[in-house]
Amino acid sequence: EEGEGGGAKEEDAYVLDVETSPNSEPSFTVMVPRYGIEGRVRLSHIAAKDDENLIRDPEKHRLAYKDAKSGKMKASVAVFDKVRVKIWVRSSRDRKELIVDLLEPRALADPAVLEEKEKRTTKKKLKTKK
């Protein structure tokens, strides 16, 4: 459930650290300059289904994702890259947790998050047409 403060916000963020260990969930830390906050972006949707298309590059501090059919690079995230994220607060009974979801690069983003964004954008367009 999305919490207080007007719900989710879309913001630019910069990659500070990339987790490239082979046994870890693919993720990276971002800094959101507008709010001065750091958060962890988890790419758990990739780890679950097609880890063989994920390239972990510790020397370049980079995670890359290749197309399964062509073998070509679809997207990558490296330290100091600018990305687009959605930040929101997940509230449970006794705690609140800051969640950072990746929106761009789209090839690395969770399709469920992108689908939710598309629904919100369509609703906004319908409201403005009235």
Backbone bond lengths (Angstrom), bond angles and torsions (degrees), N, CA, C in turn:
res aa  C-N    CA-C-N  psi(-1)  N-CA   C-N-CA  omega(-1)  CA-C   N-CA-C  phi
1 E - - - 1.458 - - 1.517 108.56 -
2 E 1.322 117.23 133.26 1.456 120.65 -179.08 1.512 109.28 -80.23
3 G 1.338 114.73 136.70 1.462 120.60 -170.32 1.502 115.29 -90.88
4 E 1.328 114.37 -148.35 1.459 122.91 -171.99 1.514 112.89 -76.03
5 G 1.336 114.95 179.12 1.454 120.17 174.86 1.509 113.28 78.06
6 G 1.323 117.72 25.42 1.456 120.04 176.53 1.509 114.17 85.24
7 G 1.309 118.13 10.46 1.461 119.96 176.11 1.512 113.20 83.00
8 A 1.321 115.15 -150.06 1.459 121.75 -173.54 1.519 111.70 -73.74
9 K 1.332 115.33 147.44 1.464 122.38 175.85 1.519 108.55 -125.90
10 E 1.325 115.83 139.54 1.466 120.91 173.76 1.517 107.80 -98.89
11 E 1.328 115.99 130.63 1.458 120.24 -176.30 1.528 111.47 -144.92
12 D 1.331 115.33 158.38 1.460 121.04 169.61 1.520 107.63 -78.75
13 A 1.315 115.60 146.54 1.464 121.26 178.92 1.522 108.50 -144.31
14 Y 1.317 115.69 162.41 1.465 121.46 179.72 1.519 109.39 -123.43
15 V 1.331 115.21 137.23 1.465 121.60 -177.66 1.533 109.38 -76.04
16 L 1.336 115.45 126.58 1.463 121.29 179.55 1.523 112.29 -102.95
17 D 1.331 116.54 -32.91 1.462 121.10 -173.96 1.519 108.69 -153.79
18 V 1.326 116.76 140.83 1.463 121.35 179.77 1.525 108.79 -122.46
19 E 1.329 116.07 129.51 1.466 121.68 177.78 1.519 108.67 -83.57
20 T 1.326 116.94 110.92 1.464 120.57 -176.87 1.535 113.35 -113.76
21 S 1.323 117.73 4.75 1.470 120.10 178.76 1.520 110.37 -63.42
22 P 1.336 117.45 134.96 1.468 120.58 -175.58 1.527 114.33 -63.04
23 N 1.321 118.62 -28.10 1.469 120.53 -176.76 1.521 113.47 -94.76
24 S 1.319 117.02 5.99 1.462 119.53 -177.08 1.524 111.23 -104.77
25 E 1.327 115.12 160.95 1.460 120.55 174.12 1.528 107.56 -67.11
26 P 1.336 118.53 133.63 1.462 119.05 178.82 1.531 109.95 -64.52
27 S 1.333 115.74 125.10 1.457 119.86 -177.87 1.520 108.93 -161.21
28 F 1.330 114.88 168.49 1.460 119.81 175.08 1.526 109.35 -154.12
29 T 1.329 115.03 156.10 1.456 121.78 179.62 1.519 108.73 -96.32
30 V 1.333 116.04 135.95 1.456 120.54 177.16 1.522 110.09 -122.33
31 M 1.329 114.91 156.72 1.457 123.39 173.14 1.523 106.33 -113.23
32 V 1.333 117.13 128.75 1.464 122.31 177.07 1.530 106.02 -103.93
33 P 1.352 117.11 99.08 1.465 120.15 -173.22 1.529 114.58 -58.62
34 R 1.311 117.88 -35.68 1.466 120.52 -177.38 1.522 112.51 -57.81
35 Y 1.339 116.12 -36.64 1.463 120.50 -178.32 1.533 112.97 -108.93
36 G 1.325 116.92 -5.56 1.461 119.95 -179.82 1.519 112.87 65.59
37 I 1.327 116.51 32.85 1.465 119.53 -178.19 1.520 111.24 -117.58
38 E 1.325 114.34 153.80 1.455 121.78 173.59 1.513 107.95 -110.88
39 G 1.323 115.87 147.81 1.461 119.83 176.84 1.513 109.92 -152.01
40 R 1.313 115.28 160.75 1.465 122.00 -179.19 1.520 109.30 -100.35
41 V 1.329 116.99 125.21 1.460 122.11 175.11 1.522 106.91 -98.00
42 R 1.318 116.11 118.95 1.461 121.10 -178.50 1.527 109.45 -103.06
43 L 1.328 115.63 134.24 1.467 121.53 178.92 1.525 109.39 -106.64
44 S 1.322 115.90 47.89 1.470 120.87 -174.99 1.524 112.94 -63.47
45 H 1.328 118.19 -26.13 1.474 120.60 178.32 1.528 111.22 -65.60
46 I 1.322 117.65 -28.57 1.475 121.22 177.72 1.523 110.21 -77.47
47 A 1.306 117.24 -45.26 1.466 120.96 -178.16 1.520 111.10 -58.78
48 A 1.312 115.45 -35.02 1.465 119.41 -175.81 1.518 112.54 -68.04
49 K 1.341 118.01 -41.03 1.464 117.33 -170.04 1.528 116.37 -112.16
50 D 1.315 118.69 -34.85 1.468 116.24 -177.07 1.529 113.56 -145.03
51 D 1.303 114.12 63.84 1.453 120.96 179.55 1.529 112.33 -62.19
52 E 1.352 116.74 -25.46 1.475 118.68 -179.20 1.529 112.11 -67.19
53 N 1.325 118.30 -18.44 1.464 121.76 177.47 1.524 112.56 -91.67
54 L 1.313 115.82 -2.73 1.458 121.22 178.86 1.523 108.83 -94.27
55 I 1.316 116.18 126.56 1.463 120.96 179.68 1.518 108.43 -108.10
56 R 1.329 115.53 120.90 1.470 121.23 178.58 1.525 107.63 -101.40
57 D 1.311 116.02 120.44 1.461 121.40 -175.42 1.529 110.14 -121.33
58 P 1.360 117.15 88.52 1.465 120.34 -176.86 1.537 113.40 -62.86
59 E 1.337 117.95 -33.95 1.469 120.43 -178.63 1.531 111.97 -63.70
60 K 1.334 115.86 -37.76 1.468 120.49 -179.10 1.533 112.08 -99.05
61 H 1.337 116.83 5.96 1.470 122.01 -178.06 1.525 109.54 48.84
62 R 1.343 115.00 56.88 1.457 120.42 -170.76 1.527 111.70 -140.51
63 L 1.337 114.81 144.31 1.463 122.69 167.77 1.514 106.00 -114.04
64 A 1.315 117.00 132.70 1.461 120.48 179.28 1.521 108.48 -129.55
65 Y 1.317 114.49 157.46 1.456 120.20 -178.77 1.514 108.28 -131.74
66 K 1.344 115.79 127.10 1.469 118.95 -178.38 1.513 110.89 -110.81
67 D 1.308 115.26 153.16 1.454 122.41 177.71 1.525 108.68 -69.03
68 A 1.323 117.09 131.46 1.469 121.47 -176.35 1.527 112.45 -64.00
69 K 1.334 117.36 -35.84 1.465 120.85 -176.86 1.519 112.34 -80.69
70 S 1.324 116.99 -51.59 1.464 120.29 -173.79 1.527 113.03 -87.34
71 G 1.334 117.08 -24.02 1.454 120.47 -176.32 1.519 112.71 79.53
72 K 1.338 117.06 2.26 1.469 121.16 -179.62 1.523 110.26 -82.22
73 M 1.325 115.01 150.24 1.452 121.96 179.10 1.528 109.87 -67.52
74 K 1.336 116.23 125.95 1.466 120.34 178.10 1.528 111.06 -93.98
75 A 1.323 116.44 -40.65 1.463 120.35 -178.57 1.512 109.62 -163.91
76 S 1.321 115.20 158.24 1.456 119.40 173.83 1.520 109.74 -148.46
77 V 1.324 114.27 159.71 1.455 121.58 177.64 1.518 106.84 -133.49
78 A 1.335 115.91 127.22 1.460 121.27 -179.83 1.529 108.61 -132.61
79 V 1.320 115.88 164.50 1.462 121.51 177.86 1.532 109.56 -54.91
80 F 1.327 116.01 135.94 1.467 127.37 -179.66 1.526 113.98 78.66
81 D 1.336 119.11 -1.42 1.463 120.47 175.99 1.527 109.98 -68.20
82 K 1.314 115.30 147.67 1.467 121.55 173.61 1.531 107.59 -91.16
83 V 1.336 116.42 130.90 1.464 122.35 178.55 1.524 108.43 -130.38
84 R 1.328 116.20 167.86 1.467 121.72 176.30 1.523 107.28 -112.14
85 V 1.332 116.98 131.01 1.460 121.13 -176.49 1.522 111.28 -131.00
86 K 1.318 114.60 161.11 1.459 122.39 170.57 1.514 105.79 -111.08
87 I 1.339 116.83 126.21 1.468 120.01 177.61 1.523 108.80 -114.32
88 W 1.311 115.29 139.19 1.466 121.06 179.51 1.519 109.45 -158.47
89 V 1.319 115.63 168.48 1.459 121.26 -177.89 1.520 109.17 -111.65
90 R 1.316 115.16 126.07 1.475 121.01 174.42 1.524 106.41 -95.02
91 S 1.312 115.88 122.64 1.467 120.62 -178.98 1.520 110.02 -107.26
92 S 1.320 114.52 134.21 1.461 120.07 169.55 1.529 105.62 -120.32
93 R 1.300 117.37 -176.87 1.467 120.39 -175.38 1.521 112.87 -53.19
94 D 1.317 116.11 -47.75 1.462 118.59 -171.54 1.531 114.98 -114.51
95 R 1.339 118.74 4.97 1.462 118.00 179.91 1.516 112.24 -156.22
96 K 1.328 113.52 162.80 1.461 121.00 176.59 1.521 107.45 -124.61
97 E 1.326 115.04 141.52 1.460 120.00 -176.86 1.519 108.81 -131.86
98 L 1.340 115.69 131.23 1.453 120.76 176.80 1.525 108.78 -77.70
99 I 1.339 116.29 126.38 1.465 121.86 179.16 1.522 108.28 -112.64
100 V 1.331 115.79 133.61 1.464 121.27 177.49 1.527 107.49 -121.72
101 D 1.342 115.86 115.25 1.464 121.77 179.14 1.525 109.42 -108.60
102 L 1.321 116.34 139.56 1.465 121.55 179.52 1.529 110.68 -79.40
103 L 1.338 116.95 134.23 1.465 122.47 173.73 1.522 111.14 -110.19
104 E 1.323 117.36 -40.08 1.473 122.11 178.79 1.516 108.83 -138.73
105 P 1.330 119.32 135.95 1.463 127.40 8.44 1.531 112.33 -70.30
106 R 1.332 114.54 135.41 1.464 122.07 -174.40 1.531 113.54 -59.91
107 A 1.330 117.29 -34.25 1.470 120.17 -176.87 1.530 111.81 -64.40
108 L 1.316 117.34 -24.76 1.465 120.66 178.88 1.528 112.14 -95.73
109 A 1.319 117.65 -15.61 1.462 121.25 -176.06 1.524 111.72 -72.07
110 D 1.317 115.47 152.17 1.458 122.20 176.92 1.527 108.65 -69.62
111 P 1.335 118.89 123.48 1.467 121.11 -179.08 1.531 113.56 -55.10
112 A 1.320 118.15 -33.19 1.466 121.44 179.32 1.531 110.94 -64.62
113 V 1.328 116.97 -37.57 1.466 121.38 178.78 1.524 109.91 -68.82
114 L 1.330 117.06 -42.60 1.461 120.95 179.07 1.524 111.15 -64.96
115 E 1.328 116.38 -39.67 1.460 121.22 179.32 1.531 110.36 -62.03
116 E 1.327 116.08 -42.70 1.464 121.43 178.12 1.530 110.70 -62.22
117 K 1.324 116.39 -40.21 1.467 121.15 179.02 1.531 110.13 -64.51
118 E 1.325 117.06 -42.95 1.463 121.29 179.30 1.532 110.89 -60.94
119 K 1.325 116.58 -40.81 1.473 120.56 179.01 1.522 110.37 -62.27
120 R 1.337 117.04 -44.31 1.467 120.82 179.49 1.519 110.87 -63.42
121 T 1.339 117.51 -42.34 1.464 122.25 -179.37 1.526 110.07 -63.80
122 T 1.328 117.04 -42.14 1.470 121.25 179.39 1.531 110.44 -63.98
123 K 1.330 117.03 -42.20 1.463 120.58 178.52 1.530 110.64 -61.00
124 K 1.334 117.31 -42.98 1.460 121.55 -179.98 1.528 110.16 -62.21
125 K 1.334 117.04 -42.69 1.469 121.42 -179.74 1.520 110.33 -63.60
126 L 1.325 116.90 -40.22 1.465 120.50 179.60 1.529 110.72 -65.43
127 K 1.339 117.14 -39.30 1.462 121.00 179.23 1.527 111.59 -65.05
128 T 1.315 117.66 -39.95 1.462 120.64 -177.51 1.517 112.26 -73.58
129 K 1.330 118.95 -22.45 1.466 121.86 179.55 1.528 112.42 -75.51
130 K 1.326 116.79 -23.75 1.484 120.89 -177.26 1.512 111.65 -68.18
